[in-house]
Amino acid sequence: MNKAELVSAIAEKSGQPNSAVSAVLDAFESVVTSEVASGGKVALTGFLTFERADRAARTGRNPATGQEIQIPAAKVPKVKIGKSFKDAVS
């Protein structure tokens, strides 16, 4: 399911117009992105938790040449799946 299909499905279930659902989804994405980028955490209990994680520097290997390379430390987004979501999928 892509974003347009998600918007249509939510609009159908909620009875809201596609434009309103799309605006809310865009706002949700913006708020979650800015909160996680600033080091915060967004938790939708039982569903998903979005947070930022630190990935340590490490040594990797160039697959084309086999030469060792240094991969720098990075801050990466992390998503944890909630229990009720896991249970529904299982």
N, C-alpha and C positions, 0 to 999 in steps of 0.2 A: 504494500500500500504506500503510495507516495503522498505528498502533502495535499495535493488537490483532492485525492480520494479520501483522505482523512477529514479534510474540511467538509466535504459533501456528506460523509457518514455522520459526523457530529451534528451538522446542520439538520439532517433528517431525523436523528434521535432527539434533538433538543427543540426542534420546531423554529429555530432561528435562521435568518437568511445567511447564505454562504459568505457574504461580505462581512457580516458581524463576527462570524466564527473565525474567519481568516484574520481579522483584526485582533481578536483575542489571542489566537495562536501566535501571531507575530509578537504581541506584547509579552506573552509568556516566554517565548524564546529570548527576547531582549532582556527581560528581568533576570532569568536564570543565568544567561551568559554573563551579564554584568556582575551579578552577585558572586558567581564562582570565580570569575576573573579577579575580583578583589579579595579572594581568599575565603569567602563565605560558603555557606552550605545551604542547599535548598532540599527539604525533606517533604515528600508526599507520603506520609506514613502508610505502610503496607504496599506501596506501589514502587516508587523510585526515590533515590537520594542522589543528588548531584553535588559533587565537591571537587576541590582541587587537590592533586597529589604531587609530591616531589619525586622525580625519577633521578636516581643517582647517576653520576658520570660512570661510564663503563668502556671497556675495550670491545670493539666489534671487529668484523672482518669484511672486507670488500669482496662481494661474491664473484666479481669478474676477475680480480687479480689474486685474491687470497691474502692480500696485504692487510695487516692489522691496522685499525684506525681507532682514534679516540672519539667516542660519542659523548658530547657534553651533557651536563645535568640539565634537566628541563622540568618545567611545571606543566602538568598534563591534566585534562579533565578526567574525572572518574565517576562512573555511574554504578550504584549498588541497586540490586533488584530486591524489592520488598517481599516478605513472606507470603502475603495473600496473592500477589502476582505470580510468584513461583508455584504456589499451590494450584492456581487456576490453570497454569500451563501444563503442569504434570499430569 
